[in-house]
Amino acid sequence: MFWDVLAVMVMMFLGSTFFWPWLRERPFIFLGYWAACAWLTILAALLAVYDMAKVRLDAKHARDELKREFFRNDDSDSSHDSRPN
């Protein structure tokens, strides 16, 4: 994802400064260049959404595992201490 965002930033910089006169003279290359830049931008956004979903899912699994571990230990501790008074 880092490399994708870096490539988009470099492409945007080069396309709006150094390549601008050359791209302006060639309309199909202009459209292709900026379409590639747009595709990489959309790819970065999709990777970010995937990453957020993966982090949330991993956190949910970790939380569920902690609940299972806590309640398993809680049940085993309470069974040893359940003496009649």
LOSEVO-711428 format. One record per residue (C-alpha): y, z, x. Coordinates in steps of 0.5 Angstrom, whole numbers, padded with zeros to 4 digits, always signed. Each point is the difference from the previous one (the first is absolute). Last residue first. Example, Ala and Ser with C-alpha at 12.3 -4.5 7.8 and 13.67 -1.06 7.14 Angstrom:
-0002+0014+0027;-0007+0002-0002;
END
This chain:
-0045+0109-0041;-0005-0006+0000;+0000-0004+0006;+0003-0007+0000;+0002+0000+0007;-0005-0005+0003;+0000-0005-0006;+0008+0000+0001;+0000-0002+0007;-0005-0006-0002;+0004-0002-0006;+0007+0000+0004;-0004-0004+0006;-0002-0006-0005;+0007+0001-0003;+0004-0001+0006;-0005-0006+0003;+0001-0004-0007;+0007+0001+0000;+0001-0002+0007;-0004-0006-0001;+0004-0002-0006;+0006+0001+0004;-0002-0004+0005;-0002-0006-0004;+0006+0000-0004;+0004+0000+0007;-0004-0006+0002;+0001-0003-0007;+0008+0001+0001;+0000-0003+0007;-0004-0006-0002;+0005-0001-0006;+0006+0000+0005;-0003-0004+0005;-0002-0005-0005;+0007+0000-0003;+0003-0001+0008;-0005-0006+0001;+0002-0003-0006;+0008+0000+0002;-0002-0002+0007;-0004-0006-0003;+0006-0002-0005;+0005+0000+0007;-0005-0004+0003;+0000-0005-0006;+0007+0000+0000;+0001-0002+0008;-0005-0005-0001;+0003-0003-0006;+0007+0000+0004;-0003-0004+0005;-0004-0005-0005;+0007-0001-0004;+0004-0001+0007;-0006-0005+0002;+0001-0004-0006;+0007+0000+0000;+0001-0002+0008;+0008+0000+0002;+0001+0007-0003;-0006+0002+0004;+0003-0002+0007;+0006+0003-0001;-0002+0006-0002;-0006+0001+0005;+0005+0005+0005;+0003+0004-0006;-0003+0001-0007;-0007-0003+0002;+0000+0004+0006;+0002+0007-0003;-0005-0001-0006;-0006-0002+0004;+0001+0006+0005;+0001+0005-0006;-0006-0003-0003;-0004+0000+0006;+0001+0007+0001;-0002+0002-0007;-0006-0004+0001;-0001+0004+0007;+0001+0007-0003;-0005-0002-0006;
END
